[in-house]
Amino acid sequence: MIGPRQPECPVPSTPSRRRRGIVDGDVYVAPPDCHMLLVGDKIRLSQGPRHNGHRPAADPLFISAALSGGPHTIAAVLSGTLDDGAAGAAAVERRGGVVAIQDPAESAYDGMPRAAMAATRHAKVLRLPELAAFIDRESRCLVSGHTALPDPDLERQLSVFLEPAPRPAAQPSPWSGVTCPECSGPLQQEDTSVPVRFECQAGHAWSPESLLAAHAAGTERALWAAVLRLEERARLHHVLAETAEDQGTRSRQAASGPAPGPPVRPPGRSAGCWNPPGRREPREPPTTATTRPE
């Protein structure tokens, strides 16, 4: 949203900064690798645990806005995959705010809109031109002055991103039997939250669909790692087989003795009269002297 696409937006769009006050009419965008939160009338950035495998994520922003703004909050869920933003939209509605959802029929990815529709009861499902007009109209309407009651569960969820040590739950949730894809710690199933939410001791939180997708991705990585190890094992066995074959060849050659070489000429003999071993030297015929009779 910031950069080349900014001229297409008629309102100023700036990346958020830590503890920055809100200016009416400005659009604030979460920087990479940071959760953007609304605390009171200021924007806070947090590098706390990933939520649904993402940082920034929609749920922490919506939850913080619901706690700070209560009925003065409008949450808009647009096209996106999986179900990030559904729990946050439910929190906004529970605190008296308004939720607007892009029509899944025109969404490039209808996962987030459909998940938000399932998690809320009174959300407005609108096409993009209608959604923009709805937000403009609702932002100009007066809201009744009643104040939303404190919500310890949402405050505890937000403390994961703002405090060094998250607040413990009033009633510890049971172990779900599933481990966290981020840190491999045990996940607790928060039964009191709607929709269902899973959370580990480190603070990583997961919705059901995001958790299922993360486990599927982890399973695929594990399978490809297993394929790599099997191929490496096959190559190692091939190297060991070649090494054993070479060693066996050298052992057989050593056991059979050295190969016979060319005959060695003994010293003290000339080349012309020397015979190889095992061959007898030819004897000269005996010389006989004959006398002529007189």
Stockholm file with secondary structure:
# STOCKHOLM 1.0

chainA/1-294         MIGPRQPECPVPSTPSRRRRGIVDGDVYVAPPDCHMLLVGDKIRLSQGPRHNGHRPAADPLFISAALSGGPHTIAAVLSGTLDDGAAGAAAVERRGGVVAIQDPAESAYDGMPRAAMAATRHAKVLRLPELAAFIDRESRCLVSGHTALPDPDLERQLSVFLEPAPRPAAQPSPWSGVTCPECSGPLQQEDTSVPVRFECQAGHAWSPESLLAAHAAGTERALWAAVLRLEERARLHHVLAETAEDQGTRSRQAASGPAPGPPVRPPGRSAGCWNPPGRREPREPPTTATTRPE
#=GR chainA/1-294 SS CCSTTGGGCSSCEEECCTTEECCTTCEEECCTTCEEEEETTEEEEECCCCBTTBSSCHHHHHHHHHHHHGGGCEEEECSBSTTTTHHHHHHHHHTTCEEEEECGGGCSSBHHHHHHHHHCSSCEEECHHHHHHHHHHHHTSCCCCCCCCCCHHHHHHHHHHHSSSCCCCSSCCCEEEEECTTTCCEEEEETTSSSCEEEETTCCEECHHHHHHHHHHHHHHHHHHHHHHHHHHHHHHHHHHHHHHHHHHHHHHHHTCCCCCCCCCCTTCCTTTCCCTTCCCCCCCCCCCCCCCC
#=GC SS_cons         CCSTTGGGCSSCEEECCTTEECCTTCEEECCTTCEEEEETTEEEEECCCCBTTBSSCHHHHHHHHHHHHGGGCEEEECSBSTTTTHHHHHHHHHTTCEEEEECGGGCSSBHHHHHHHHHCSSCEEECHHHHHHHHHHHHTSCCCCCCCCCCHHHHHHHHHHHSSSCCCCSSCCCEEEEECTTTCCEEEEETTSSSCEEEETTCCEECHHHHHHHHHHHHHHHHHHHHHHHHHHHHHHHHHHHHHHHHHHHHHHHHTCCCCCCCCCCTTCCTTTCCCTTCCCCCCCCCCCCCCCC
//
